[in-house]
């Protein structure tokens, strides 16, 4: 079989057998216009093409112009026939193209919708980034302000701490506390011990292990070992500070500097101060004594071995008055220690 006319594979197809010829049109989608003719009819058709194609040509002879017109009509009819045979194929292609257009148009709309969504998402993301950047800048500005305020606050704290440390160095314990509260507190801390007959050196050993290790908090008397000193943020304050923490009325600016030695016993030392106040008409609860055992932070003095000469003159000058406590007139322990003699010398020249 072979194709007759039209593009390859699409158009009129003819199948020949020994007796018949079969013609059928293939549009690209379906077979149409089936026609069967015998070999005799086909031969006769081929021999008399003009008679079958245009009966007018078999009539009387025509003029040349008429003949040309009839031939042109025949040609146009054949062209029309071929064109009509191509219409189903073109329609099918048009339908496929239309469907493809619809599919691509739908895809375009989906793509445009996705693009709009992505654009909206990008715009929203950009807004989030803008807000985050704005927030970050605000936080950074706030951080800088806080840092500046913190630096200022630290400077204020350092100044106030230095001032408070200087003020604590000038504080004294009241005679009222020594006469009426100190010994009872010692007895509660050390039950069964005759604390009034203990020397202050022995108390230092009981409090801070001052004899062997230099310094250690063996006893948290009045809580002084657990309180934090703001000047260095370490645990351990002076006894005066611990007494102030318990009751502020027992601590004030020292108005009497006491020159003495730790080798004195507790009871006689307190009795001597009470007698001094009685003879001079001094009120115990308003008489604040600068006593090194109480006022100095022994954690620093015993543990770090600070030099008292550098600050001693200021303490004497701040207290305004100095009292020398002797255990006895003859062979007194006071005159057996060089430091007490130095205190006397400074008190005379300040």
C-alpha positions, 0 to 999 in steps of 0.5 A, spaced: 500 500 500 502 507 499 499 514 500 496 518 495 497 526 496 498 530 502 503 530 507 507 523 509 503 518 513 497 523 513 492 524 507 489 519 502 491 512 502 490 506 497 491 499 498 491 495 491 489 487 491 488 483 484 481 485 483 480 491 487 483 498 489 481 501 496 482 508 498 481 511 505 483 518 508 487 518 514 487 524 518 492 523 523 487 521 528 482 516 525 480 513 518 475 516 514 472 516 506 473 509 505 472 507 498 472 501 494 473 500 486 474 494 482 480 494 477 476 495 471 473 501 474 479 504 475 482 502 468 476 505 465 477 511 470 484 512 468 483 512 460 477 517 461 479 522 466 476 528 462 469 525 461 469 523 469 472 529 471 468 534 467 462 532 462 462 539 459 468 537 456 465 532 452 460 536 449 461 540 442 468 544 442 468 550 446 472 556 445 479 556 448 477 561 453 471 557 455 476 551 455 481 555 460 475 557 464 473 550 465 480 547 466 481 552 472 474 550 475 476 543 475 483 545 478 480 549 483 475 543 485 481 539 486 484 544 490 478 545 494 477 537 495 484 536 497 483 542 502 477 539 505 481 533 506 486 537 510 480 540 514 480 534 519 487 534 520 488 541 521 482 541 526 485 536 530 491 539 530 488 546 532 484 542 538 491 539 540 494 546 540 488 549 543 488 544 549 496 545 549 494 552 550 489 551 555 494 547 559 500 552 558 495 558 560 493 554 566 500 553 568 502 560 567 497 562 571 499 557 577 506 560 576 504 567 576 500 565 583 506 562 585 510 568 583 505 572 587 506 568 593 513 568 593 513 575 592 509 576 598 513 572 602 519 575 600 516 582 602 514 579 608 521 576 610 524 583 608 519 586 613 521 581 618 528 583 617 527 590 617 524 589 624 529 585 626 534 590 624 531 595 627 530 591 634 537 589 634 539 597 633 535 598 639 537 593 643 545 595 641 543 602 643 540 600 650 546 595 651 551 601 650 546 605 655 546 600 660 554 599 659 555 606 660 550 606 666 553 600 669 560 603 668 558 609 672 554 605 677 560 601 678 564 607 679 559 610 684 559 603 688 567 603 688 567 610 691 562 609 696 565 602 698 572 606 699 568 611 703 564 606 707 571 602 708 574 609 710 568 610 715 569 603 718 576 604 719 574 610 724 568 606 727 568 604 734 564 599 739 560 602 744 562 601 751 555 599 753 556 593 748 563 591 752 560 592 759 554 589 758 553 584 752 560 582 750 562 577 755 555 574 755 556 573 748 562 570 749 559 565 754 554 563 749 559 561 744 564 558 749 560 555 754 563 552 760 569 557 759 571 562 764 572 567 758 573 573 763 580 570 765 582 569 758 587 574 754 585 577 748 591 573 745 587 567 747 581 569 744 584 571 737 587 563 738 580 561 739 577 566 733 582 565 728 587 560 730 592 566 730 598 562 733 599 557 728 596 558 721 596 566 721 589 566 720 583 561 720 576 562 721 575 557 727 569 561 730 564 565 727 563 569 733 557 574 732 557 572 724 563 576 723 566 570 719 560 569 714 559 576 712 562 579 706 566 585 706 564 589 700 571 592 699 574 585 696 567 581 696 570 576 701 567 573 707 570 575 713 569 582 716 571 586 723 567 584 729 565 592 729 562 590 723 558 584 725 556 588 732 553 593 727 549 588 723 546 585 730 545 592 733 547 599 729 546 603 736 552 599 739 557 602 733 559 609 731 564 614 729 570 612 734 571 618 739 576 615 744 582 611 741 584 605 746 592 604 746 593 597 750 595 590 748 592 583 747 595 580 753 590 583 757 585 579 760 578 580 758 574 582 765 580 587 767 580 590 761 573 592 760 573 594 768 578 599 767 574 602 761 568 602 765 572 606 771 575 611 766 568 613 763 565 613 770 571 618 773 570 622 767 563 623 766 562 619 760 556 616 758 557 608 756 552 608 750 555 614 747 562 612 748 565 609 742 572 606 743 577 604 737 579 598 739 584 594 734 581 587 736 574 589 734 575 595 729 580 592 724 578 586 719 583 581 722 582 577 716 586 582 712 590 584 718 592 577 720 592 573 714 595 579 709 600 582 715 598 589 713 602 595 716 598 599 721 603 604 721 601 607 715 593 608 717 595 609 725 596 616 725 589 617 721 585 613 726 588 617 732 587 623 729 580 621 727 578 619 734 581 626 737 582 623 744 587 617 746 587 613 753 592 608 755 590 602 759 595 599 764 594 592 767 598 595 773 603 601 774 609 597 776 612 592 771 606 593 766 605 589 760 604 596 756 611 598 757 614 591 755 611 592 748 614 597 742 607 598 739 604 601 745 610 606 746 609 608 738 602 609 739 603 613 745 609 617 741 604 618 735 598 621 740 603 626 743 605 629 736 598 628 732 
